[in-house]
Amino acid sequence: MLQLYFSPMACSLASRIALMEAGLEARYHLVHLRTKQVVDDDSDFRDVAPKGAVPVLVLENGEQLTESAAVLQYIADLKPETGLAPRFGDPDRYRLQEWLSFIGAEIHKAFLFPTFWYKDDGSLAKPRARITQTLSVPATHLANREFLVGSGFTVADAHLTWALLLLRPAGVDVAQWPPLAAYLERMQARPAIKGAIATEMALRKTMTA
């Protein structure tokens, strides 16, 4: 069985969404990222993942896969009939990789990561100034589209949905971009996404109680 090491509402949420959208069973291991502790057994997460970051997907053969873009595409390819990723040879497969890269680099690492992990001593001014321009890219793209790639839900949508969910606690109101606000509302109405968010929000409350 697949195993996913995750932290509630971290970027690993996108992997949970992908697994649920694909109808794949997995064993989930809760990680406290600040202490690097696997909550199941109090073990050191760095013994599992030297990078100390989620997601970590343990494959059926015991090998590990890290980094959201790789994990999401792997999950999608386990169930190609779901359309979670365009098939090999389809030009849209590269559009998928384009969006996964953009979300990971320009929204996650350039803005969300420093916002939640670094002390705001003035060093966050540039990321905050830049995020408005960054978000205008998917907003423009989604003005007349339901999904990021092609005509159906893909793992790129799982990734962007997670990123948009984190904007409000990061101090950015997605309502500034009506196409993104409408898109997020559509995504949150999907049963798999609704279930994934509910599960992780409940777990997050137990960790902060």
One Martini backbone bead per residue (centre of mass of N, CA, C, O) as a GRO file, in nm:
protein
  209
    1MET     BB    1   0.098   0.035   0.019
    2LEU     BB    2   0.063   0.346   0.023
    3GLN     BB    3   0.256   0.630   0.160
    4LEU     BB    4   0.185   0.936   0.351
    5TYR     BB    5   0.363   1.216   0.432
    6PHE     BB    6   0.218   1.466   0.652
    7SER     BB    7   0.077   1.802   0.691
    8PRO     BB    8  -0.154   2.004   0.790
    9MET     BB    9  -0.203   2.217   0.515
   10ALA     BB   10   0.010   2.145   0.353
   11CYS     BB   11   0.124   2.058   0.040
   12SER     BB   12   0.022   1.757   0.091
   13LEU     BB   13  -0.277   1.802   0.029
   14ALA     BB   14  -0.258   1.753  -0.277
   15SER     BB   15  -0.197   1.448  -0.247
   16ARG     BB   16  -0.456   1.370  -0.108
   17ILE     BB   17  -0.643   1.463  -0.328
   18ALA     BB   18  -0.530   1.280  -0.549
   19LEU     BB   19  -0.589   1.012  -0.410
   20MET     BB   20  -0.898   1.061  -0.388
   21GLU     BB   21  -0.957   1.111  -0.689
   22ALA     BB   22  -0.830   0.818  -0.766
   23GLY     BB   23  -0.904   0.595  -0.544
   24LEU     BB   24  -0.661   0.566  -0.338
   25GLU     BB   25  -0.495   0.389  -0.118
   26ALA     BB   26  -0.362   0.490   0.211
   27ARG     BB   27  -0.105   0.563   0.434
   28TYR     BB   28  -0.102   0.793   0.705
   29HIS     BB   29   0.158   1.030   0.816
   30LEU     BB   30   0.205   1.231   1.079
   31VAL     BB   31   0.365   1.559   1.078
   32HIS     BB   32   0.588   1.761   1.264
   33LEU     BB   33   0.770   2.011   1.127
   34ARG     BB   34   0.910   2.160   1.368
   35THR     BB   35   1.009   1.874   1.512
   36LYS     BB   36   1.036   1.623   1.322
   37GLN     BB   37   0.771   1.443   1.390
   38VAL     BB   38   0.625   1.133   1.413
   39VAL     BB   39   0.326   1.081   1.560
   40ASP     BB   40   0.279   0.776   1.572
   41ASP     BB   41   0.608   0.713   1.709
   42ASP     BB   42   0.819   0.955   1.762
   43SER     BB   43   0.983   0.982   1.522
   44ASP     BB   44   1.227   1.078   1.295
   45PHE     BB   45   1.170   1.223   0.995
   46ARG     BB   46   1.475   1.230   0.891
   47ASP     BB   47   1.486   0.915   0.857
   48VAL     BB   48   1.295   0.932   0.607
   49ALA     BB   49   1.358   1.258   0.542
   50PRO     BB   50   1.625   1.458   0.495
   51LYS     BB   51   1.465   1.720   0.407
   52GLY     BB   52   1.207   1.763   0.605
   53ALA     BB   53   0.968   1.723   0.386
   54VAL     BB   54   0.664   1.771   0.243
   55PRO     BB   55   0.607   1.521   0.060
   56VAL     BB   56   0.596   1.157   0.123
   57LEU     BB   57   0.618   0.879  -0.098
   58VAL     BB   58   0.552   0.544  -0.048
   59LEU     BB   59   0.600   0.279  -0.222
   60GLU     BB   60   0.538  -0.050  -0.280
   61ASN     BB   61   0.872  -0.100  -0.285
   62GLY     BB   62   0.981   0.142  -0.068
   63GLU     BB   63   1.016   0.376  -0.218
   64GLN     BB   64   1.088   0.727  -0.257
   65LEU     BB   65   0.892   1.033  -0.292
   66THR     BB   66   0.948   1.374  -0.379
   67GLU     BB   67   0.787   1.636  -0.440
   68SER     BB   68   0.499   1.746  -0.561
   69ALA     BB   69   0.525   1.717  -0.869
   70ALA     BB   70   0.606   1.413  -0.861
   71VAL     BB   71   0.382   1.294  -0.683
   72LEU     BB   72   0.138   1.383  -0.852
   73GLN     BB   73   0.218   1.239  -1.118
   74TYR     BB   74   0.230   0.956  -1.004
   75ILE     BB   75  -0.059   0.930  -0.911
   76ALA     BB   76  -0.189   0.984  -1.186
   77ASP     BB   77  -0.040   0.733  -1.335
   78LEU     BB   78  -0.193   0.507  -1.175
   79LYS     BB   79  -0.473   0.664  -1.303
   80PRO     BB   80  -0.523   0.746  -1.620
   81GLU     BB   81  -0.845   0.730  -1.642
   82THR     BB   82  -0.894   1.006  -1.469
   83GLY     BB   83  -0.718   1.262  -1.584
   84LEU     BB   84  -0.494   1.390  -1.381
   85ALA     BB   85  -0.317   1.334  -1.642
   86PRO     BB   86  -0.180   1.358  -1.917
   87ARG     BB   87  -0.071   1.176  -2.155
   88PHE     BB   88   0.162   1.056  -2.324
   89GLY     BB   89   0.198   1.294  -2.598
   90ASP     BB   90   0.049   1.518  -2.468
   91PRO     BB   91   0.084   1.854  -2.464
   92ASP     BB   92  -0.059   1.895  -2.178
   93ARG     BB   93   0.166   1.771  -2.002
   94TYR     BB   94   0.342   2.035  -2.011
   95ARG     BB   95   0.132   2.216  -1.883
   96LEU     BB   96   0.130   2.074  -1.616
   97GLN     BB   97   0.430   2.123  -1.548
   98GLU     BB   98   0.414   2.426  -1.563
   99TRP     BB   99   0.213   2.464  -1.323
  100LEU     BB  100   0.364   2.312  -1.104
  101SER     BB  101   0.611   2.497  -1.114
  102PHE     BB  102   0.477   2.768  -1.061
  103ILE     BB  103   0.347   2.706  -0.787
  104GLY     BB  104   0.605   2.611  -0.639
  105ALA     BB  105   0.781   2.874  -0.696
  106GLU     BB  106   0.583   3.144  -0.698
  107ILE     BB  107   0.394   3.069  -0.443
  108HIS     BB  108   0.528   2.890  -0.239
  109LYS     BB  109   0.843   2.972  -0.218
  110ALA     BB  110   0.806   3.293  -0.262
  111PHE     BB  111   0.560   3.315  -0.030
  112LEU     BB  112   0.447   3.100   0.173
  113PHE     BB  113   0.702   3.005   0.311
  114PRO     BB  114   0.811   3.277   0.429
  115THR     BB  115   0.549   3.362   0.574
  116PHE     BB  116   0.539   3.098   0.777
  117TRP     BB  117   0.873   3.082   0.859
  118TYR     BB  118   0.930   3.390   0.878
  119LYS     BB  119   1.023   3.673   1.009
  120ASP     BB  120   0.879   3.998   1.005
  121ASP     BB  121   1.158   4.225   0.928
  122GLY     BB  122   1.100   4.317   0.606
  123SER     BB  123   1.165   4.065   0.408
  124LEU     BB  124   0.846   4.041   0.299
  125ALA     BB  125   0.790   4.277   0.103
  126LYS     BB  126   0.856   4.156  -0.176
  127PRO     BB  127   0.668   3.910  -0.181
  128ARG     BB  128   0.407   4.083  -0.137
  129ALA     BB  129   0.441   4.255  -0.396
  130ARG     BB  130   0.456   4.005  -0.604
  131ILE     BB  131   0.187   3.835  -0.570
  132THR     BB  132  -0.004   4.000  -0.745
  133GLN     BB  133   0.133   3.932  -1.014
  134THR     BB  134   0.131   3.626  -0.991
  135LEU     BB  135  -0.191   3.588  -0.965
  136SER     BB  136  -0.264   3.707  -1.248
  137VAL     BB  137  -0.201   3.459  -1.415
  138PRO     BB  138  -0.426   3.252  -1.326
  139ALA     BB  139  -0.659   3.453  -1.348
  140THR     BB  140  -0.645   3.493  -1.653
  141HIS     BB  141  -0.659   3.191  -1.733
  142LEU     BB  142  -0.950   3.151  -1.561
  143ALA     BB  143  -1.167   3.342  -1.685
  144ASN     BB  144  -1.247   3.097  -1.929
  145ARG     BB  145  -1.195   2.858  -1.713
  146GLU     BB  146  -1.220   2.569  -1.510
  147PHE     BB  147  -0.924   2.473  -1.572
  148LEU     BB  148  -0.586   2.460  -1.617
  149VAL     BB  149  -0.610   2.177  -1.784
  150GLY     BB  150  -0.808   2.158  -2.008
  151SER     BB  151  -1.141   1.994  -1.925
  152GLY     BB  152  -1.011   1.889  -1.648
  153PHE     BB  153  -0.914   1.753  -1.367
  154THR     BB  154  -0.600   1.803  -1.203
  155VAL     BB  155  -0.313   1.816  -1.014
  156ALA     BB  156  -0.290   2.122  -1.056
  157ASP     BB  157  -0.553   2.186  -0.900
  158ALA     BB  158  -0.465   2.074  -0.631
  159HIS     BB  159  -0.227   2.271  -0.595
  160LEU     BB  160  -0.379   2.543  -0.622
  161THR     BB  161  -0.585   2.504  -0.403
  162TRP     BB  162  -0.390   2.501  -0.172
  163ALA     BB  163  -0.263   2.782  -0.220
  164LEU     BB  164  -0.529   2.946  -0.192
  165LEU     BB  165  -0.598   2.860   0.100
  166LEU     BB  166  -0.326   3.010   0.219
  167LEU     BB  167  -0.367   3.314   0.165
  168ARG     BB  168  -0.535   3.423   0.398
  169PRO     BB  169  -0.335   3.350   0.638
  170ALA     BB  170  -0.117   3.535   0.464
  171GLY     BB  171  -0.290   3.812   0.384
  172VAL     BB  172  -0.464   3.715   0.122
  173ASP     BB  173  -0.729   3.812  -0.090
  174VAL     BB  174  -0.887   3.636  -0.342
  175ALA     BB  175  -1.112   3.850  -0.419
  176GLN     BB  176  -0.925   4.026  -0.607
  177TRP     BB  177  -0.975   3.753  -0.791
  178PRO     BB  178  -1.252   3.637  -0.927
  179PRO     BB  179  -1.151   3.380  -1.077
  180LEU     BB  180  -1.022   3.252  -0.818
  181ALA     BB  181  -1.269   3.252  -0.636
  182ALA     BB  182  -1.444   3.074  -0.822
  183TYR     BB  183  -1.251   2.838  -0.842
  184LEU     BB  184  -1.234   2.768  -0.539
  185GLU     BB  185  -1.533   2.706  -0.507
  186ARG     BB  186  -1.539   2.470  -0.704
  187MET     BB  187  -1.324   2.294  -0.570
  188GLN     BB  188  -1.464   2.278  -0.279
  189ALA     BB  189  -1.714   2.107  -0.404
  190ARG     BB  190  -1.547   1.870  -0.414
  191PRO     BB  191  -1.549   1.585  -0.241
  192ALA     BB  192  -1.242   1.532  -0.208
  193ILE     BB  193  -1.167   1.815  -0.111
  194LYS     BB  194  -1.358   1.839   0.124
  195GLY     BB  195  -1.248   1.587   0.275
  196ALA     BB  196  -0.949   1.670   0.298
  197ILE     BB  197  -0.989   1.931   0.456
  198ALA     BB  198  -1.145   1.820   0.698
  199THR     BB  199  -0.927   1.625   0.795
  200GLU     BB  200  -0.691   1.839   0.832
  201MET     BB  201  -0.833   2.038   1.019
  202ALA     BB  202  -0.880   1.839   1.249
  203LEU     BB  203  -0.577   1.773   1.292
  204ARG     BB  204  -0.482   2.060   1.347
  205LYS     BB  205  -0.641   2.101   1.611
  206THR     BB  206  -0.496   1.873   1.772
  207MET     BB  207  -0.204   2.011   1.746
  208THR     BB  208  -0.310   2.305   1.884
  209ALA     BB  209  -0.449   2.221   2.168
   0.00000   0.00000   0.00000
